[in-house]
């Protein structure tokens, strides 16, 4: 364990690509991810995604050698990530920063990257208005509105939910996901009976008292955002334990609550859940099937990528593009220019960086959890094609 951590946290020369001759410029990339504690599983997913891209695309970095300098952000609180970013900018003199699972960590670091003029390629943190905090932020993951807003309309129009209760983890992306769903749902004529904050992102709370309240309120739909991982498993277990499915309350949310890596740890009552998201390992496209196959070959037959893994993979594709587009002399302005409008045929489908917002444009898919071939899996039952962040598109709240 210690050895593994030392390896992760040390300075890793990822590869000397192609030729690496005397004039090959070395590009330093600071990677800020949770590598310890309950969220270490997220850091591992994103690392694996990044490494798989690098392994498969040795020529993608042109004549450049890239050096990944990894730092453990540990918690979602912002302070540790901010210190790491400070050190990466001032001492390591990184050319770019990437990673960032938790919104507060990206938010706390934003003033430093503006001051230091260091681009940040966000691989997860989903609060919609984050890119407005610095002109050097670009995001390859999603915003909470990519899922929450279309889910609102879908719940009313396709799932027949006239009433809903919202449960959310009480920190910025949770509040953002709550607002996204409520906006979409109410716009379609739905009524939100109650929005319940359900603890913070660090400790998985006992969800029972919150869910009991929802059971008594008897909404048609129960929309939940929690930050994936162990929180998501606990959500579905509590829903099952309280027999909520039998009462007709539909469990819905963003795909964070049906994360591929956690699906098999969930009880069979997960079948029937409807979520909206931009990725599942179960997508039956040639690009994704090849990606999943390569992932299993690299990391083991019993492993699977999930939405964080694909973000690490695509994020590294974005970084490779930014490097080769500038060939030789990397600047913050050059990186931002190269990424504006960048488009890629990802395992999740087509993705593009909106040059106006520096946020991603991608399909939002409606996922149904089914039990098939002896396991829980995701079936795509509908698609909202090429969605631009609805929070910015509709100029809502802090997205104005
Ligand atoms: C976030 O902090 O922005 C975040 C974390 C985990 C998720 C989604 C968003 O699953």
Boltz pocket constraint, residues with backbone or C-beta under 6 A from the ligand:
constraints:
  - pocket:
      binder: B
      contacts: [[A, 101], [A, 102], [A, 103], [A, 104], [A, 124], [A, 125], [A, 126], [A, 127], [A, 173], [A, 226], [A, 227], [A, 228], [A, 256]]
      max_distance: 6.0
